[in-house]
Amino acid sequence: MPVTVPPYVEGHGLLEGRTVVVTAAAGTGIGSAAARRCIEEGATVLVSDSHERRLAEAVATLSELAGRPVASAICNVTIQDDIDHLFATATAELGHIDVLINNAGLGGTAELIEMTDEQWSLVIDVTLTGTFRATRAALQHMVPRGKGVIVNNASVLGWRAQAGQAHYAAAKAGVMALTRCAAVEAAPAGIRINAVAPSLAMHPFLAKVTSDELLDELTEREAFGRAAEPWEIANTMVFLASDYSSYMTGEVISVSSQHP
């Protein structure tokens, strides 16, 4: 039988006084959970997404939680002008950026023998190159300040094989490698860069784009017999964003109960 979901963890002020930018934070997935957890831990947050209506809904919910207006910016991470606008808005609204959570990513299922160049390129552009663009912009802001934290969202598929996921797995493996290399470059400036690698975090969008059969199969691989809640992934992101991980950089933490 599945292990029941543990109680929601209340905030402990881990990000008190920090400013945080979260990409792809609309909807009900890991990004929105990360934004919520950061607010609950005392941070001032700016959220971005490429979907205007969902972003407005997220802002309304998060503003109610924060007790003050939450800043936002429309951003498609495949467009450099949008990235520039995001960081200009964040600087104007927050004053500076202490933490960037790179959550934007795109999946999909396609067997390699039938995968088109367009399918491959889009997943790589959003998931890997988008993370690169945002990381570069964040470093341009953080390096002169001599501090900052970047948390990337990778996936256990960066390590493990799954049919139909060659483009997504390659992109997430790239995010892991980007995390390690960027961390080495950024360390002399006092900036830390780490990543989380979730296995299966359930939310309505994932359920919409994934067959019940595959979800059942993936769930069976989890030692707890259930998918993670998005906030359980976000908790590890908060840890990496906080001073509790002050000696960690270039690391990829698997947030998973998956077994072979």
Backbone bond lengths (Angstrom), bond angles and torsions (degrees), N, CA, C in turn:
res aa  C-N    CA-C-N  psi(-1)  N-CA   C-N-CA  omega(-1)  CA-C   N-CA-C  phi
1 M - - - 1.463 - - 1.528 110.14 -
2 P 1.339 116.61 146.44 1.463 118.73 178.64 1.517 111.59 -63.31
3 V 1.324 115.02 143.30 1.454 120.52 172.36 1.524 107.69 -73.78
4 T 1.323 117.03 136.03 1.456 119.88 -177.97 1.516 111.19 -67.43
5 V 1.329 115.61 153.50 1.462 121.04 178.86 1.526 108.84 -67.38
6 P 1.318 118.10 131.43 1.466 120.07 179.72 1.521 111.18 -68.78
7 P 1.325 117.52 164.90 1.468 120.44 177.96 1.528 110.93 -60.40
8 Y 1.315 114.86 146.41 1.462 121.29 176.28 1.527 109.19 -61.13
9 V 1.314 116.35 135.84 1.464 121.54 -177.09 1.528 109.61 -85.85
10 E 1.296 116.43 123.73 1.463 120.51 179.00 1.529 110.40 -74.39
11 G 1.324 116.36 158.65 1.454 121.64 -179.60 1.515 112.66 -69.73
12 H 1.317 115.43 149.69 1.463 121.65 179.47 1.533 111.94 -128.00
13 G 1.328 117.09 20.19 1.458 120.39 177.22 1.508 114.54 70.78
14 L 1.344 117.34 25.76 1.462 120.21 -175.78 1.531 112.79 -66.12
15 L 1.333 116.90 -24.32 1.470 120.18 -178.67 1.523 111.06 -119.59
16 E 1.319 115.97 27.77 1.458 120.82 -178.60 1.523 110.52 -55.99
17 G 1.332 116.00 126.37 1.457 121.50 177.71 1.512 115.20 81.14
18 R 1.327 118.19 -1.09 1.475 121.07 -178.90 1.528 110.08 -88.30
19 T 1.323 115.17 156.30 1.461 121.70 171.79 1.520 108.51 -110.61
20 V 1.331 115.86 137.48 1.462 121.28 -173.07 1.528 109.78 -134.36
21 V 1.317 115.98 134.52 1.468 122.70 171.93 1.520 108.20 -110.81
22 V 1.331 116.43 129.87 1.468 121.92 -179.91 1.518 108.92 -122.54
23 T 1.329 117.40 123.09 1.461 120.53 176.21 1.525 110.07 -88.78
24 A 1.340 115.48 154.46 1.473 122.83 -179.52 1.521 110.57 50.33
25 A 1.330 115.56 54.43 1.462 121.22 -172.88 1.522 113.22 -101.47
26 A 1.335 118.07 1.88 1.463 119.86 177.66 1.518 109.68 -83.06
27 G 1.319 115.82 170.12 1.458 119.91 177.62 1.515 111.95 84.11
28 T 1.342 115.03 -150.39 1.471 119.77 -172.62 1.531 112.26 -126.51
29 G 1.311 117.21 18.16 1.458 120.21 -175.33 1.514 113.59 -94.20
30 I 1.335 114.82 -155.17 1.460 121.18 -174.72 1.526 111.51 -65.28
31 G 1.335 117.64 -37.38 1.462 120.17 -179.10 1.514 113.25 -61.60
32 S 1.325 116.26 -46.14 1.462 119.21 179.53 1.521 110.78 -67.83
33 A 1.343 116.57 -36.62 1.463 120.17 176.79 1.520 110.59 -64.58
34 A 1.329 117.17 -39.21 1.467 120.85 178.54 1.522 111.07 -64.25
35 A 1.330 116.81 -43.20 1.460 119.83 178.65 1.524 110.78 -61.65
36 R 1.317 115.98 -42.72 1.465 120.36 179.19 1.534 111.29 -63.02
37 R 1.328 115.99 -46.61 1.472 119.53 -178.53 1.529 110.65 -63.56
38 C 1.335 117.42 -38.33 1.464 119.96 179.25 1.526 110.88 -63.51
39 I 1.325 116.40 -41.39 1.466 119.98 177.13 1.523 109.83 -62.69
40 E 1.325 116.20 -44.59 1.465 120.29 -179.59 1.526 112.10 -64.74
41 E 1.337 116.37 -22.70 1.467 120.37 177.90 1.528 112.00 -93.34
42 G 1.334 117.15 9.08 1.460 120.69 172.00 1.510 116.52 100.02
43 A 1.332 118.04 3.44 1.466 120.98 -176.86 1.526 112.13 -82.45
44 T 1.325 115.08 155.81 1.463 122.21 166.60 1.522 106.55 -96.16
45 V 1.322 116.39 126.01 1.462 120.79 -167.39 1.527 111.49 -119.14
46 L 1.322 114.99 141.81 1.465 122.33 166.07 1.520 107.34 -117.75
47 V 1.332 116.44 130.33 1.459 120.91 -178.37 1.520 110.11 -113.03
48 S 1.323 115.20 148.83 1.464 120.31 177.50 1.517 109.67 -134.09
49 D 1.314 115.29 159.64 1.453 122.16 176.76 1.522 107.09 -168.23
50 S 1.324 116.53 161.40 1.465 120.22 178.14 1.524 112.01 -89.14
51 H 1.337 117.23 -10.08 1.459 122.03 -176.17 1.530 108.84 -104.12
52 E 1.331 116.24 109.94 1.461 121.19 -170.76 1.528 112.90 -63.32
53 R 1.320 117.93 -46.91 1.466 120.16 -176.87 1.524 111.36 -65.07
54 R 1.335 116.35 -47.13 1.466 119.09 -179.91 1.524 111.28 -64.07
55 L 1.329 116.56 -35.19 1.461 119.53 178.42 1.528 110.44 -64.87
56 A 1.334 116.89 -42.26 1.463 120.10 178.74 1.521 110.95 -62.20
57 E 1.324 116.80 -39.49 1.465 120.39 177.92 1.530 110.76 -65.08
58 A 1.334 116.28 -41.48 1.466 120.23 178.74 1.518 110.81 -63.92
59 V 1.320 116.91 -42.23 1.465 121.18 179.95 1.526 110.43 -61.17
60 A 1.323 116.94 -42.15 1.465 120.39 179.99 1.533 110.75 -62.22
61 T 1.325 116.24 -44.41 1.469 120.58 -179.94 1.524 111.71 -65.89
62 L 1.329 115.83 -45.87 1.465 120.22 -177.98 1.524 111.82 -69.20
63 S 1.330 117.28 -33.99 1.467 120.29 178.40 1.520 110.73 -65.46
64 E 1.327 115.57 -38.49 1.473 119.47 176.88 1.524 110.25 -64.14
65 L 1.333 116.29 -41.70 1.460 120.46 178.25 1.529 111.40 -63.67
66 A 1.328 116.06 -43.94 1.466 121.05 -176.19 1.523 112.94 -75.31
67 G 1.323 116.48 -22.55 1.455 119.88 -176.11 1.513 112.73 76.63
68 R 1.312 116.15 16.22 1.462 122.27 178.18 1.525 107.76 -159.79
69 P 1.328 118.21 161.11 1.465 119.59 -179.57 1.532 111.36 -62.54
70 V 1.327 115.71 135.03 1.464 122.11 175.64 1.522 108.37 -99.29
71 A 1.316 116.46 128.72 1.459 121.40 -178.14 1.525 110.86 -73.39
72 S 1.330 115.51 157.20 1.466 119.56 -178.79 1.518 109.94 -153.13
73 A 1.325 114.65 165.00 1.466 121.46 175.62 1.520 108.67 -154.67
74 I 1.322 115.93 132.65 1.459 120.41 172.88 1.523 107.88 -67.79
75 C 1.323 116.79 132.01 1.466 119.17 -179.35 1.515 110.78 -152.82
76 N 1.309 115.41 120.71 1.461 122.87 167.90 1.523 106.13 -99.61
77 V 1.333 116.57 113.21 1.466 119.71 -171.51 1.526 113.21 -68.85
78 T 1.330 118.65 -5.57 1.462 120.88 175.27 1.530 111.73 -85.72
79 I 1.335 117.43 -4.03 1.465 121.87 -176.30 1.527 108.99 -117.12
80 Q 1.301 116.89 116.10 1.471 120.36 -176.31 1.521 111.78 -61.05
81 D 1.329 118.61 -37.21 1.461 120.49 178.58 1.526 111.18 -60.50
82 D 1.341 116.81 -36.18 1.464 120.02 177.41 1.526 111.02 -67.46
83 I 1.328 115.93 -40.03 1.465 119.66 176.32 1.522 110.34 -61.11
84 D 1.327 116.98 -45.55 1.454 121.20 178.82 1.525 110.71 -59.68
85 H 1.331 116.26 -43.24 1.466 120.88 179.03 1.524 110.97 -64.15
86 L 1.333 116.83 -40.81 1.466 120.85 179.81 1.525 110.81 -58.88
87 F 1.314 116.92 -49.00 1.460 119.54 -175.86 1.528 112.17 -74.77
88 A 1.324 117.03 -30.09 1.468 119.17 173.79 1.523 110.14 -66.40
89 T 1.333 116.11 -42.12 1.466 120.18 178.26 1.518 110.88 -65.20
90 A 1.333 116.43 -43.18 1.458 120.45 179.94 1.528 111.14 -61.46
91 T 1.311 116.57 -42.67 1.464 120.44 179.15 1.523 110.82 -64.56
92 A 1.348 116.02 -41.69 1.464 119.97 -179.77 1.524 111.68 -67.71
93 E 1.334 116.27 -40.26 1.470 120.43 -175.04 1.529 112.90 -82.67
94 L 1.327 116.74 -37.44 1.466 120.97 -174.01 1.522 113.95 -102.10
95 G 1.323 116.19 -17.50 1.468 120.65 -176.79 1.519 111.80 90.61
96 H 1.320 116.05 -45.45 1.464 121.96 175.94 1.524 107.24 -158.58
97 I 1.326 116.49 170.57 1.464 121.35 -178.56 1.524 108.33 -119.89
98 D 1.319 115.60 115.73 1.464 120.20 176.83 1.520 112.16 -85.98
99 V 1.334 116.00 -37.14 1.464 121.01 -173.85 1.520 109.74 -137.20
100 L 1.324 116.24 135.62 1.466 122.76 168.54 1.515 108.59 -116.07
101 I 1.327 116.26 127.56 1.464 121.07 172.03 1.516 107.79 -108.73
102 N 1.328 115.27 108.93 1.466 122.19 179.54 1.527 108.95 -85.25
103 N 1.330 115.53 96.54 1.460 119.66 -177.52 1.522 113.12 -105.41
104 A 1.327 117.92 -17.30 1.461 120.67 -174.05 1.526 111.62 -60.27
105 G 1.313 115.31 131.92 1.462 121.03 178.67 1.516 109.85 -164.82
106 L 1.296 116.25 161.33 1.464 121.40 -179.39 1.516 109.29 -138.94
107 G 1.328 115.55 130.73 1.453 120.58 178.20 1.517 112.13 -108.68
108 G 1.308 115.03 -149.45 1.462 121.59 -175.93 1.510 108.98 136.42
109 T 1.310 115.57 161.06 1.458 120.62 -179.35 1.518 109.78 -122.55
110 A 1.319 116.91 126.39 1.462 121.72 177.81 1.519 108.75 -159.59
111 E 1.326 116.41 128.59 1.457 119.98 174.68 1.522 108.76 -67.12
112 L 1.338 115.93 140.89 1.460 120.51 -174.18 1.530 111.85 -58.36
113 I 1.317 117.81 -36.58 1.459 120.94 -176.19 1.528 112.08 -64.81
114 E 1.349 115.74 -22.59 1.464 121.01 -179.32 1.525 113.00 -111.50
115 M 1.327 117.52 -3.02 1.459 121.04 -175.78 1.520 111.18 -68.17
116 T 1.322 116.66 133.43 1.459 120.80 178.32 1.521 110.66 -87.21
117 D 1.319 115.69 161.51 1.460 120.01 174.40 1.524 110.43 -58.35
118 E 1.328 116.31 -37.90 1.458 120.46 -178.87 1.527 111.66 -64.77
119 Q 1.326 117.56 -43.09 1.462 120.82 178.04 1.528 110.44 -61.50
120 W 1.324 115.64 -47.65 1.465 120.74 179.46 1.528 110.64 -59.93
121 S 1.324 116.54 -50.96 1.462 121.40 -172.72 1.520 112.01 -65.33
122 L 1.326 117.52 -38.27 1.458 120.05 -177.84 1.529 111.22 -66.25
123 V 1.329 116.86 -44.64 1.469 120.09 179.45 1.525 110.47 -64.13
124 I 1.322 117.05 -42.57 1.465 120.60 178.19 1.524 110.59 -64.28
125 D 1.332 117.53 -42.18 1.461 121.46 -176.29 1.525 111.58 -65.43
126 V 1.334 116.71 -45.19 1.468 119.74 -179.73 1.527 110.83 -70.86
127 T 1.333 115.72 -51.40 1.463 120.85 -166.89 1.520 113.13 -79.19
128 L 1.315 117.33 -43.80 1.466 120.87 -177.63 1.521 112.20 -97.39
129 T 1.335 116.74 -56.25 1.459 119.01 -176.62 1.522 111.27 -66.97
130 G 1.337 117.17 -34.08 1.462 120.06 175.75 1.520 111.55 -62.37
131 T 1.335 116.21 -40.38 1.467 120.22 176.48 1.520 110.61 -64.55
132 F 1.326 116.64 -40.38 1.464 120.85 175.69 1.525 111.49 -60.08
133 R 1.336 117.11 -47.38 1.465 119.96 -177.52 1.525 111.45 -60.84
134 A 1.331 116.28 -45.84 1.461 120.12 -178.73 1.523 111.17 -68.37
135 T 1.330 116.83 -38.75 1.462 120.19 178.06 1.519 110.86 -63.75
136 R 1.313 116.85 -43.91 1.465 120.60 178.17 1.526 110.87 -59.21
137 A 1.332 116.75 -46.17 1.466 120.28 -179.91 1.517 111.20 -63.52
138 A 1.334 116.40 -40.09 1.465 119.78 179.32 1.520 111.17 -64.94
139 L 1.329 116.93 -42.30 1.463 120.14 179.50 1.522 111.43 -64.63
140 Q 1.312 117.71 -36.40 1.460 120.53 177.60 1.524 110.87 -62.84
141 H 1.311 116.38 -28.59 1.463 121.15 176.85 1.531 111.50 -85.28
142 M 1.333 116.87 -40.44 1.472 120.90 -171.64 1.523 113.57 -81.20
143 V 1.327 117.81 -37.76 1.463 120.06 -175.37 1.529 112.05 -57.44
144 P 1.337 120.34 -46.38 1.467 118.67 178.06 1.526 113.11 -62.30
145 R 1.346 117.95 -26.08 1.464 121.76 179.04 1.527 111.59 -81.87
146 G 1.338 116.60 -20.11 1.452 120.43 179.40 1.509 114.22 75.26
147 K 1.323 117.45 23.19 1.456 120.91 176.70 1.517 110.25 -167.15
148 G 1.330 114.56 161.56 1.456 120.66 179.30 1.516 110.66 149.25
149 V 1.318 115.05 163.11 1.460 121.90 -179.94 1.524 108.64 -137.50
150 I 1.328 115.55 137.43 1.459 121.54 174.18 1.521 107.65 -123.44
151 V 1.323 115.81 132.37 1.459 122.00 177.22 1.526 108.11 -122.02
152 N 1.315 116.16 120.47 1.464 121.38 -179.22 1.525 111.14 -101.95
153 N 1.326 115.14 150.56 1.463 120.52 176.93 1.525 108.04 -102.05
154 A 1.320 116.90 108.97 1.464 122.12 177.29 1.536 108.05 -102.31
155 S 1.302 118.28 -143.39 1.463 122.37 179.81 1.518 108.46 -167.81
156 V 1.332 116.64 150.59 1.461 119.09 174.67 1.525 111.52 -61.69
157 L 1.345 116.69 -17.65 1.467 118.96 177.63 1.524 111.58 -69.61
158 G 1.320 117.19 -12.36 1.460 119.28 170.49 1.515 111.93 -67.15
159 W 1.342 116.80 -17.24 1.464 122.74 177.33 1.529 112.55 -111.95
160 R 1.317 117.18 -33.16 1.457 121.66 -168.35 1.520 111.29 -113.10
161 A 1.331 115.00 147.13 1.461 120.20 -177.68 1.528 110.98 -85.98
162 Q 1.332 115.10 142.51 1.460 121.18 172.45 1.523 108.14 -148.73
163 A 1.304 116.88 128.15 1.460 121.20 -178.85 1.520 110.72 -58.23
164 G 1.312 115.43 141.33 1.455 120.71 177.18 1.514 114.42 83.09
165 Q 1.342 117.35 3.18 1.463 120.90 -173.84 1.527 113.03 -122.99
166 A 1.333 117.82 25.45 1.461 119.74 -176.38 1.525 111.96 -59.53
167 H 1.339 117.26 -43.19 1.468 119.82 -178.57 1.517 111.57 -67.99
168 Y 1.330 116.49 -44.63 1.468 121.18 -178.85 1.529 110.92 -68.44
169 A 1.328 116.98 -43.33 1.466 120.90 179.44 1.528 110.63 -63.21
170 A 1.336 116.67 -42.32 1.463 119.88 178.23 1.523 111.07 -62.91
171 A 1.324 115.96 -40.98 1.462 119.67 179.28 1.518 111.42 -64.52
172 K 1.326 116.98 -43.95 1.462 120.25 -178.50 1.532 111.51 -70.74
173 A 1.329 118.24 -35.10 1.461 119.99 172.95 1.525 109.36 -62.34
174 G 1.323 116.20 -37.53 1.459 120.32 175.75 1.515 112.48 -63.64
175 V 1.330 116.86 -39.10 1.466 120.26 177.00 1.523 110.31 -61.64
176 M 1.329 116.72 -39.42 1.467 120.33 177.90 1.529 110.86 -62.64
177 A 1.329 116.82 -46.40 1.464 120.75 -179.92 1.522 111.09 -66.31
178 L 1.330 116.49 -40.26 1.463 121.01 176.73 1.520 110.22 -60.69
179 T 1.313 116.91 -42.52 1.465 121.64 179.12 1.520 110.79 -57.86
180 R 1.336 116.33 -47.66 1.466 119.95 -177.35 1.528 111.80 -65.69
181 C 1.324 116.41 -45.99 1.472 119.24 -177.57 1.526 111.58 -68.45
182 A 1.327 116.84 -43.19 1.462 120.20 179.33 1.522 110.72 -63.26
183 A 1.342 116.17 -36.38 1.463 120.34 -179.63 1.524 111.27 -62.60
184 V 1.325 116.97 -41.51 1.462 120.90 179.19 1.525 110.47 -64.27
185 E 1.326 115.97 -41.12 1.459 119.25 179.89 1.519 112.28 -68.84
186 A 1.341 116.71 -35.30 1.458 120.87 -173.65 1.523 113.56 -85.62
187 A 1.329 117.30 -18.30 1.466 120.67 -174.44 1.532 113.67 -56.83
188 P 1.345 119.85 -42.46 1.463 118.51 -179.91 1.523 113.59 -60.16
189 A 1.330 117.19 -21.47 1.463 120.88 178.03 1.521 112.14 -91.77
190 G 1.337 117.02 5.29 1.454 120.29 178.24 1.513 113.90 79.31
191 I 1.324 116.69 20.42 1.466 121.66 -178.20 1.513 109.22 -105.02
192 R 1.330 116.16 135.89 1.461 121.92 178.88 1.518 110.23 -108.37
193 I 1.338 116.22 140.10 1.468 121.82 179.06 1.517 108.28 -135.59
194 N 1.323 116.00 119.16 1.461 121.99 178.97 1.530 109.37 -135.73
195 A 1.317 115.15 175.18 1.463 119.73 -179.27 1.520 110.64 -142.09
196 V 1.316 115.27 155.86 1.460 121.75 169.54 1.524 107.70 -108.34
197 A 1.323 115.57 150.68 1.465 121.47 177.97 1.524 108.63 -128.64
198 P 1.332 117.61 88.81 1.459 120.06 178.97 1.527 111.36 -72.56
199 S 1.327 115.64 156.41 1.465 119.77 172.38 1.522 109.29 -96.47
200 L 1.324 117.23 -66.33 1.464 120.68 -176.93 1.517 108.86 -141.00
201 A 1.333 116.42 109.74 1.461 121.76 175.85 1.524 107.47 -116.96
202 M 1.305 116.82 119.30 1.455 120.72 -172.11 1.526 111.94 -87.00
203 H 1.320 115.61 132.14 1.453 122.79 172.20 1.524 107.88 -154.89
204 P 1.330 119.06 163.24 1.468 121.27 -172.22 1.517 114.90 -56.70
205 F 1.339 118.57 -36.65 1.466 119.38 -178.70 1.523 111.07 -65.92
206 L 1.336 116.67 -41.35 1.461 119.55 178.03 1.516 110.36 -62.38
207 A 1.322 116.52 -42.62 1.461 120.25 179.01 1.524 111.51 -62.43
208 K 1.320 116.16 -31.66 1.465 121.17 -178.13 1.515 112.13 -71.62
209 V 1.337 117.29 -35.02 1.469 120.45 -173.60 1.524 112.97 -102.99
210 T 1.330 117.75 1.89 1.465 121.78 -177.97 1.521 109.74 -124.38
211 S 1.319 116.76 137.71 1.468 120.39 -178.69 1.528 110.77 -67.41
212 D 1.322 115.61 152.15 1.461 120.46 177.42 1.526 110.74 -61.13
213 E 1.332 116.00 -35.96 1.463 120.07 -178.72 1.527 111.09 -63.53
214 L 1.332 116.82 -44.69 1.463 119.93 179.89 1.524 110.88 -67.86
215 L 1.329 117.29 -41.00 1.461 120.03 178.86 1.528 110.77 -61.62
216 D 1.334 116.01 -40.38 1.468 119.70 177.80 1.533 110.70 -63.13
217 E 1.344 115.32 -42.43 1.465 119.96 179.87 1.519 111.31 -63.37
218 L 1.332 116.32 -44.77 1.461 120.31 -179.37 1.530 111.22 -66.91
219 T 1.315 116.46 -37.65 1.462 120.42 179.41 1.521 111.03 -65.02
220 E 1.313 116.49 -37.21 1.464 120.41 179.25 1.521 112.45 -63.16
221 R 1.333 117.39 -25.30 1.461 121.04 179.46 1.530 112.41 -77.26
222 E 1.340 116.32 -14.99 1.457 120.05 -176.98 1.522 109.86 -82.28
223 A 1.330 115.67 130.87 1.463 120.59 -177.07 1.525 112.03 -60.20
224 F 1.334 117.59 -31.69 1.455 120.72 179.81 1.529 112.56 -83.29
225 G 1.337 116.25 -4.98 1.453 119.66 178.79 1.517 113.99 71.11
226 R 1.301 117.15 20.02 1.469 121.77 178.98 1.514 109.38 -152.22
227 A 1.314 115.62 160.99 1.455 120.53 172.16 1.525 109.53 -77.82
228 A 1.313 116.25 158.19 1.461 120.44 173.39 1.520 109.79 -71.87
229 E 1.300 115.55 150.56 1.462 120.93 167.22 1.533 107.43 -78.39
230 P 1.345 118.26 144.26 1.473 118.64 178.37 1.523 113.79 -52.69
231 W 1.332 117.71 -34.58 1.463 119.52 -178.92 1.525 112.13 -69.44
232 E 1.331 117.03 -21.92 1.460 118.70 176.65 1.523 110.74 -70.96
233 I 1.327 116.88 -33.85 1.467 120.47 173.25 1.528 109.53 -70.25
234 A 1.326 115.86 -42.60 1.461 120.86 -178.98 1.522 111.71 -61.42
235 N 1.329 117.59 -32.62 1.466 119.99 178.23 1.526 111.47 -59.00
236 T 1.340 116.19 -40.27 1.464 119.30 178.96 1.521 110.52 -70.13
237 M 1.323 117.16 -35.05 1.463 120.19 174.79 1.527 110.72 -60.95
238 V 1.323 116.29 -42.56 1.461 120.50 178.30 1.524 110.38 -62.16
239 F 1.328 116.94 -43.24 1.461 120.79 176.80 1.528 110.84 -56.54
240 L 1.333 116.90 -46.16 1.460 120.46 -178.91 1.524 111.69 -68.51
241 A 1.320 117.13 -29.07 1.465 120.71 178.45 1.516 112.25 -77.83
242 S 1.321 116.83 -19.26 1.465 121.44 -172.94 1.525 112.14 -92.65
243 D 1.321 114.58 173.19 1.469 120.60 178.25 1.523 112.69 -71.83
244 Y 1.320 117.88 -10.66 1.461 120.05 177.73 1.528 111.65 -66.33
245 S 1.322 117.33 -17.47 1.469 120.39 178.75 1.526 110.78 -112.41
246 S 1.321 116.79 33.43 1.465 121.61 -170.46 1.525 114.65 -61.68
247 Y 1.340 118.23 -22.44 1.465 119.69 -179.86 1.525 111.52 -104.52
248 M 1.309 117.76 14.89 1.461 121.42 -179.85 1.517 110.65 -107.35
249 T 1.312 116.29 126.77 1.450 120.80 170.20 1.520 109.21 -154.32
250 G 1.318 116.21 148.03 1.456 121.27 -177.24 1.519 113.82 73.30
251 E 1.327 116.75 16.07 1.460 120.81 -177.23 1.524 111.56 -101.18
252 V 1.327 115.45 151.30 1.459 122.18 173.88 1.523 107.23 -121.79
253 I 1.323 116.50 115.27 1.461 121.26 -177.58 1.525 109.51 -97.93
254 S 1.316 115.85 121.80 1.456 120.58 175.53 1.525 109.30 -77.15
255 V 1.324 116.23 119.69 1.472 121.91 177.24 1.518 105.71 -105.15
256 S 1.319 114.92 85.20 1.456 120.36 -165.67 1.513 110.95 -157.50
257 S 1.347 115.39 149.69 1.458 119.78 168.17 1.527 108.59 -117.37
258 Q 1.336 115.18 20.54 1.459 120.29 -173.03 1.537 111.38 -74.34
259 H 1.313 115.06 141.51 1.457 121.02 173.83 1.526 107.82 -124.30
260 P 1.328 119.68 161.02 1.469 121.84 -174.93 1.524 112.10 -57.36
